[in-house]
Amino acid sequence: MKRFLAVFLPAVILLEACSNADTSSTEEVSTFSNELYTVAYESTIRTENDGSNFSLSFSIAAEDETRQIDSSDVTLRFPERLSDDQGNSYQTTGDPHYSQKQQQSHIVKVEQSFSGPLHEESRHLTAPLLMVIDNNAEEVLFQNVTADSFPLTREELTITNMERNGKTLNFQAEDHISDGKLDWSMNVEGEKIYPAFTNTVVNNNGTYEGSLEFAFQPADRFSITAGRSRTEPLEWELPFVLPVS
């Protein structure tokens, strides 16, 4: 399944910890990115006055800032315990809290609580997270677009390029959660219009390319829908190494 083609690339910072004459180095990994999302560590929050509990805050941002992502489709899974560089462990408590701001619909904030005070000697936490995208949208709408609007991503489907040539739309696309057939149609005044002729191929790398010829010439601005036959969840491992602050 081509879902494994989208790999998160970590942003790595080399931290140096010196103790007397000994020098050790630890790679801090606080951000992961791929063509769909960037997942970033935001902060450590001490939730009690005495520091007996704390929480970690993360952001999940769609690379396409015109997207509206739903926190019910995007989740971070935390292990039962985290560990630090001193061998201490911290118990996960409760479920993660998800939030969004209306003016930033392409970003989801995630906060997870942990029990136990952070030890003073600790320099970093090891936090192996799992990001899961479980989006079962069977119809993907690209609304009110032009041939110059692309690339665009909606519901994990990316149209990388689209060109108009008379009655024909030539396109390239990649569906990140399905390798099944895509049925294309145009929405005209609330009516779904299918192309008179379709020529679509799937390349070895899992991308689509082809042409859609309609019985009429599409307007300069149009809305187009791709219908899926099935979807599958995406899962990415995110081995964070976080600073203790």
Secondary structure, 3 states (H helix, E strand, C coil): CHHHHCCCEEEEEEEEEEECCEEEEEEEEEEEECCCEEEEEEEEEECCCCCCEEEEEEEEEECCCCCCCCCCCEEEECCCEEEECCCCEEEEEEEEEEEEECCEEEEEEEEEEEECCCCCCCCEEEEEEEEEECCCCCEEEEEEECCCCCCEEECCEEEEEEEEECCEEEEEEEECCCCCCEEEEEEECCEEECCCEEEEEECCCCEEEEEEECCCCCCCCEEEEEEECCCCCEEEEEEEEEECC
